[in-house]
Amino acid sequence: MIVWGGSGDIPETGGRYNPSTDSWTPTSTDNVPSPRNSHTAVWTGTEMIVWGGTGFPSTVNTGGRYDPSTDSWTATSTTGAPAGRIVHTAVWTGTEMIVWGEQNPSNDFNTGGRYNPGTDSWTTTSTASAPAARHTHTAVWTGSEMIVWGGETFNFTVLNTGGRYCAQSSPTPTPTASPTPTPTVTATPTLTPRPSPTPRPRPTPHPRP
């Protein structure tokens, strides 16, 4: 288990907990993200990605990828990244981290972004038909979609609405021409010849006396 950040005297620190040995190992502070709380973190299978939060006193749109195998940090790109935010959500799709929703000091938003660690790049999520702006909501990844639900508005209105976000539109299938049916030749029926009748012998007439 890896914990990192939060409120306190040294919030840019963290630790790795090994339950088999019941022991802690501090995470490196070299190239570590700036101190923050109310951020999000996802596990990719090899790295922990932390992003967003409030950086004393303003919100930030920065983050970092922590590799426990090398105890090292790599900063996430800010090019195309969503605006800084807190109490948003983040899910891992298997290839990307999707962050959505937010609260900043002045408002809520229904925006987000998809971060690809392989290319260190961001893609803005669509706002077409997006749920209403909110924060403190929940989000899950189904394997093909992110579902967000609940939360509240900047004016503390509790919401019971949500939405499903598909991270990638399905490719348009290439039309395949239907094969032109080959006409089947119908066999011409063959007439079976009828046997010619065998002439019956005519009796020989006997002479009359």
KOLLUM-747577 format. One record per residue: residue in three letters; x, y, z of N, C-alpha, C in turn. Coordinates in steps of 0.02 Angstrom, whole numbers, plus 50000, padded with zeros to 5 digits. Atoms other than C-alpha are relative to their C-alpha. Layout:
BEGIN
ALAXYZXYZXYZ ...
% end
This chain:
BEGIN
MET500434994150000500005000050000500455006250000 ILE499614993850004500655017349953499545005850020 VAL500364994049981500065033150040500455006049986 TRP499604994150016500605050649992499585006350007 GLY500314993449997500205068950024499515000750057 GLY500494998549949498865076850131500205006050041 SER499864994449956498825089850268500534998050051 GLY499495001549949500215091350395500615004349989 ASP499404996050004501945098250419500404998549937 ILE499615001950060502745088650273499554996049953 PRO500515003750039501295084250154500264997349934 GLU499755002850063502425080250005500364993350012 THR499695006449984502995064150090499494994449997 GLY500435005850001502295046650090500374993850022 GLY499675006249979502665028550125499684994049967 ARG500245006450026502505010750062499964995250058 TYR500115004649945501764998250182499984992849974 ASN499985007050019502174979750167499664995950055 PRO500365003749948500874969250260500344993450020 SER499685006449983501924953350251500545000950052 THR499474998649950503304961550354499775005150052 ASP500264994949955502194974450440500515005750009 SER499484994949999503454987750392499875005549949 TRP500074994150044503525005050310500675001849969 THR499424997250035504735012150181499815006849974 PRO500184993350024504725031050149500065000449923 THR499954998750072504395036649970500505005649989 SER499504994950016505725047149886499695006949997 THR500224993050007505585066049894500375003549943 ASP499674997250058506685068649740499505000849943 ASN500464998650056505685076849599499274998850019 VAL500675001449975504135074649707499535005749981 PRO500474994550012502535084549665499985004850058 SER500054994949948502215100449762499524997750055 PRO500445001949945501365098749933499275001549983 ARG500714999250016499475096649923499574995350042 ASN500495004749975497895088649990499395000249955 SER500615000650041496195083949918500164998349927 HIS499835002350067497085076449767499714993049989 THR500205006950015496725059749683500624995949984 ALA499465004650017497805044449656499704993749969 VAL500205006350031497635029249542500624995649993 TRP499475004850009498675013449522499944997149930 THR500015002350070499145008549344500184992649992 GLY499735006850004499874991549384500755000150011 THR499284999149989501644998349391500175006550035 GLU499874993449972501485016349450499395002750037 MET500534996149969500455027449565500025006949968 ILE500044993350028499845043349480499595004350048 VAL500374995249959499355057849593499915006349959 TRP500154994150040498545073249521499525004650036 GLY500474995049976497665089449567500065001350074 GLY500004998349930497185095249739500125007450012 THR499864993149983497495111249831500725000550025 GLY499294999449985499275117249844500175005950044 PHE499844995049949499165129649987500195006949970 PRO500725000849987498175140249953499604998549937 SER500395000750061497685138049769500004992849975 THR500035006750030497155122649671500544999449947 VAL499465001250048498445114649558499784994949947 ASN500135004950053498395105249393500634996249983 THR499375003750007500055096549420499924993150033 GLY500015006649968500455078849473500654996449988 GLY499395003950008501725065049471499854992649998 ARG500055007350003501985046549434500554997150043 TYR499515003049954502825036449570500094992649983 ASP499845006950015503695020149526500334996950062 PRO499715002949938503955009649684500594995549987 SER499445004550014505174997949596500665003749998 THR499394995850002506415012349574499985005650052 ASP500084994749950505755023649713500145006849968 SER499874993850037505685037949588499355003249976 TRP500574996150022504485051649532500145002849930 THR499984996650065504095058249356499415004749997 ALA500544995150002503095074149337499524998749942 THR500485000650055501485073449235499985006649962 SER500034994150042501315085549090499425004650021 THR500554995349988500295101349114499725002649934 THR500244997950066500065103948926499324996749987 GLY500675002650012498205102048893499664997150061 ALA500295002849939497885097049074499385004050021 PRO500584996249974496215101649155500225005350050 ALA499864994849950496125116749269500084996850068 GLY499915002549933496675114249448499344999150036 ARG500645001649968495335106749560500114995850062 ILE500015004349941494905097849721499354996050001 VAL500585004549992493645084349773499704997949933 HIS500195003050064493595077849595500074992450006 THR499905007350000493695059449546500514998249946 ALA499535002750050494985049149451499904992549997 VAL500045007250011494845031749377500554997949951 TRP499505002750046496095020649286499654995249952 THR500355004050051495485012949122500394993949978 GLY499565005250027496945001349092500555003049957 THR499514996450040497835013848981500035007550017 GLU500044992949985497285031049042499705001250069 MET500334997649940496815040449199499495005349978 ILE500514995050016495175050049183499835003850064 VAL500224995949944494865064549302499405004049977 TRP500624996550019493165073049305499705003450060 GLY500354996349948492145085649403500495004150041 GLU499534996149960492845098449521499655005250042 GLN500184993949965492695112149644500645004150003 ASN499444995549988493835127149643499735005750043 PRO500244995149952493725142549753499385004049978 SER500564995850023492365150449644499414996349970 ASN500555003350035491315137149561500134992549994 ASP499945007050019490995119049509500024999649924 PHE499985000950072491315112349334499854992749983 ASN500135006950024490815097149231500514998249946 THR499475001350047492475096149141500484994750027 GLY499515004949979493885083649146500514998849946 GLY499485001650048495315075749054500234992850007 ARG499715006850001496115059149006500755000649993 TYR499264999750001497955057049046500284993349980 ASN499675006150024499005044348951500725000250023 PRO499314999949976500615040349045500504997649948 GLY499555002550052501335031548893500265005649955 THR499804994350041501355047948796500065006350040 ASP499984994249956501305059748946499595005749970 SER500434995150034499845068748863499294999750027 TRP500694999249977498095074948903499525000849941 THR500554999050048496465074048804499395002450039 THR500584997249965494985084748857499394995549992 THR500625003950004493385075248899499455004349971 SER500554996450030491835080148803499525002650053 THR500534997449956490535091248886499314999149969 ALA500645001250031489165086248765499614994950041 SER500445004249960487745078748868500324998050067 ALA499675001749936488895078749021499535001550058 PRO500414998549941488095078149194500135007250024 ALA499934993349972487845094449288500645000550040 ALA499394998849962489375102149370499894997850073 ARG500065002649932489725094549541500694998550029 HIS499405002449966491025089249668499784994950052 THR500125005149948491165075649802499544994549975 HIS500395005450029490355063249683500414993650002 THR499645006350006490865045249650500104998349927 ALA499875002250068491585037249495500294993050001 VAL499745006850008491925019349441500144998749927 TRP499865002150068492655011149286499734993049991 THR500345006450010491624996849215500404995249957 GLY499645004050049492904990549091499935003049931 SER500104996650064492215001048950499745007250009 GLU500284993449988491415016449030500175002350071 MET499974997249933491635028149177499305002350019 ILE500654997849975490045030649279500115004650059 VAL499974995449943489915045949390499285000950025 TRP500664999349971488485048649510500045003950066 GLY500064996649936487915059649654500435006250005 GLY499624994049987488895073549734499565005950017 GLU500384994049986488365091349768500285005949961 THR499804994150037488445108349687500375004850046 PHE499644994949962489415123649740499555003250053 ASN500484997149953487815129549826499724994750048 PHE500175005349952487705113249927499354996449984 THR500585003950021486275105849826500234992849987 VAL499815007050009486395086849839499684997349937 LEU500235002550065486215078049671499904992550001 ASN500105007250008485505061049628500014998249926 THR499935001250072485995061649445500714997749985 GLY499345002250019487485055049350500054999249925 GLY499905001050071488145049849182500524994649987 ARG499535005050023489115036749085500445003149946 TYR499544997150048490675042248993500394994549965 CYS499625004850040491395031848852500645003349979 ALA499364996850013493245035548839500204999949928 GLN499815000550070493365030348658499394997949960 SER500585001850041492035030348525500174993849960 SER499905006250038491785014048435500185001649928 PRO499824998650069492615013448265499424998649953 THR500535001050050491445015148117500184993949957 PRO499825006050039491374998148034500055001549926 THR499924999150072491984997447855499464995949965 PRO500535003850034490524992947744500294994349958 THR499795005850039490734975847668499454998349950 ALA500505001350052489874972847502499754992950006 SER500285006749999488694958347502500164996649934 PRO499845003350064489214945447373499394999449956 THR500555000750048488174945347215499854992649991 PRO500155007250006487254928947212500104997549930 THR499905003250066487764917647069499384996049983 PRO500615003750017486244911546977500144992549993 THR499945007350004486014892946992499624997549939 VAL500335002750060485654884146829499544994350020 THR500485005449986484084873746843500044994949945 ALA499935005350051484304857346756499354999049961 THR500585001250042483144854446608499814992650007 PRO500195007049991482154838846643500064996049935 THR499925004450058482564824546524499424995249997 LEU500585004450008481084815246453500244992849991 THR499845007250006481194796646477499574997249943 PRO500405002650057480684788346311499554994350022 ARG500485005349984479164777646325500144994149953 PRO499865005850045479434759946260499464999249946 SER500485001150055478664756446092499624993550012 PRO500385006249987477264743846106500204994449951 THR499835005850042477694726546039499364997949964 PRO500625002050036476474722245900499794992950018 ARG500265006649983475384707745946499884996149935 PRO500115003850063475354693745816499254999149987 ARG500705001050018473754692745722499894992649982 PRO500115007350016472984675345709499924998849925 THR500075001750072473074666645539499304997349989 PRO500695002450010471344664545472499994992949969 HIS500085006750028470814646445435499515000349941 PRO500494999950057469974642845267499344997250023 ARG500695002449985468134640545278499844994349954 PRO500195005650046467434624145208499505002349949 
% end
